[in-house]
Amino acid sequence: MAVYQGKGVYGAVAIGKVSVFQRQAAEVRRVRVEDPAGELARVEQAKAIAVEQLSAIHEKALKEVGEANAEIFEIHIMMLDDEDYNDSIRSIIETQGVNAEYAVAVTSDNFAEMFAAMDDAYMQARSADVKDISNRLIACLSGSGSEGDSGSEKMIVCADDLAPSETVSLDKERVLAFVTAAGSSNSHTAILARNMNIPAVIGVGQAFLDSIKDGDLLIVDGHTGEVYTDPDEETVRRMEQKQAEDARKKQLLQELKGKENVTLDGTKVKIFANIGGVGNIGAVLANDAGGIGLFRSEFLYLESEDYPTEEEQFSAYKKVLESMAGKQVVVRTLDIGADKQIGYFNLDKEDNPALGFRAIRICLTRPEIFRTQLRALYRASAFGDLGIMFPMITSVSEVEKCIAMCEQVKEELKSEGIRFNSDTEIGIMIETPAAAVISDRLAPMVDFFSVGTNDLTQYTLACDRQNAKLEPFVNTHHEAVLRLIEMAAKNAHANGAWIGICGELAADTSLTETFLRMGIDELSVSPPFVLPLRERVRSLNLRAE
C-alpha cells in the first residue's frame, strides 16, 4: 500500500477501481496542402461541430452544477470565435500551405504559452482553456470528436488534470471520484467537482499516476486529501467506517429540516443560501435555506451575448422571488470586472484588475446599465421579499449616488403606474477595508450590511485571490479580517441595520461561534452547507464560559 497526499476539494470518501482517463488525442502531423481555401472551410465545419458539442455540454452542466459554473463552456464557445485566435490559424494555413490540424496545434501552443507567461493568475488559467478548445477542434477535424463511453461500473477517474469540458462530459452516474496529479483548488474543475458533490483530490503528483493502472483498487479521502493505492484490509475497513459515518451524518442532517437555527441559549440566526442563477433554486429549497442571501446577478450578463434587457432581467428576478414564496431574496447588483470579464462591455485591460474598474464603479460610470437593472429589480419587488445590495462600496458618496438612482427609478415607475415595493430593503457589501472602517457612517444610510469575506480577505491581506501561489499566505482567520467584521457588526447594530456574511467564511463552522458572538444576524452559504451550519448553530451555548 502507498499513500499519496494531495488537496481535497470535496469532503467525502470513495472506494473503487481506477479508470485512467484517456484523451482522444489525435496525432497532429504537418502536411503540405494545395488547397488552403479547402482547409479553411474544414476549420469552419469543425468549429460548427465543436460549438454543437460545447452547447450540449453546457446544457448538461446547467442541470448538474447550475448557471454560474456552466458559464465556462459559454466562454469556450466565445473563444472559438476569438478574432486573434482565428487570424493565427488562417495565417498559418495560407502562408505556410499546411493542413488545418497543424495550424490549430501551433496556434494552441503559441497562445497557451502566451497566457501562461502572464503575471495575472486569471489570464494564466486561460492557457488551459485554449488547449481545451484547440484539442476539441483538432478532434473534430480528424473525425474523433464524439464523446466515447463504455462500461457501466462506477470508477475513480484519475488523470494528469481534467479540463472543465472533460469533467462535465463524464457520466456522473459512473464516477465515484476524481484524482488529478496537477490542478489547484481554484480551478474550474475543482469548483465543478464540489458542485457535482463528487469526492475529489487534486495535486497528488505525477508519481501517483505512474504507479497505477486501470482496475487497481483505490481509496480517495476527500476530507484529508489522501489517496491510497493497493490498500490493505485494515485501511479498507477503516475507510468503509468513515464512509458509513459520512452517510450517517448526512441522514442526521436531513432530520434538521424544518428546525430552527437557534443556539442552546436561545440566540437565533438566519441561514440563507448563495446562488448563481435561477437553476439553483431547487438546491436552495431542498436544503431548507431560510432565504437567499446572495443572488449573483452577473450570471444574466455572463450568459448573454449582449446587455440583457429590462424584461429579461425582470423575468429572472420575478421567477426567483415567486419560487421562494415570501422568503427574502437579496440580489447583488452587477459585479463584473477583475476575474469576471464580459466581452461586450469592452473593458480596458488593466495591470491590476482586482483594484480596477469593477462592480459599482462600472454601474455608476455607465448609469444606463445600472438604471435598467434597478428598474427590473424594483418591478420584481412586487412579487416577493426583495433586498437590493451594492458591491465594492468604498465611500459615502457612492452610496448616496446609488440611493439617488434608486429614488429616480422609483419615481419613474410610479409615474408609469407600475407596481413595486417602495419599502424594498437596500444594503451594501462590506468587502473593502474602507467600507468596514467607515461603517459607522454607512450604516445610517442603508437597511443592512453583507460581508463579502473573499474580497475583504484579499484586500486586507494584499493577497490576490486568483493567484494559487499565494494560498500559503492567505489566513482567512487573520485577526485583522475578524476585527473589521466585528467593527462593521457593531456599527450596523448601533444604527438600526442588520448584518450578514455571504462570503466563504460563513460556512466555516470553526468560526460560527465567533460570528454569533459578534452579533452577526445572517449567514449565507452554498446550499449544501445550510444543514451542517444549522447543526453547528444548534450545538452552541453562547452563555457558556
Buried (B, 14 or more C-beta within 10 A) or exposed (E): EEBBBBBBBBBBBBBBBBBBBEEBEBEBEEEEBEEBEEBBEBBEEBBEBBBEBBEBBBEBBBEBBBBBBBBBBBBBBEBBEBEEBBEBBBEBBBEBBBBBBBBBBBBBEBBBEBBBEEEBBBBBBBBBBBBBBBBBBBBBBBEEBEBEEEEEEBBBBBBEBBBBBBBBBBEBEBBBBBBBBBBBBBBBBBBBBBBBEBBBBBBBBEEBBEEBEEEBBBBBBBBBBBBBBEBEEEBBEBBEEBBEEBEEEEEEBEEBEEEBBBBEEEBEBBBBBBBBBBBBBEBBBEBBBBBBBBBBBBBBBBBBEEBBEBEBBBBBBBBBBEBBEEBBBBBBBBBBBBBBBBEEBEBEEBEEBBEBBBBBBBBBEEEEBBBBBBBBBBBBBBBBBBBBBBBBBBBEEBBEBBBEBBEBBBEBBEEEEEEBBEEBBBBBBBBBBBBBBBBBBBBEBBBBBBBBBBBBBBBBBEBBBBBBEBEEEBEBEBEEBBEBBBBBBBBBBEBEBBBBBBBBBBBBBEBBBBBBEBBBBBBBBBBBBBBBBBBBBBEBEEEEE
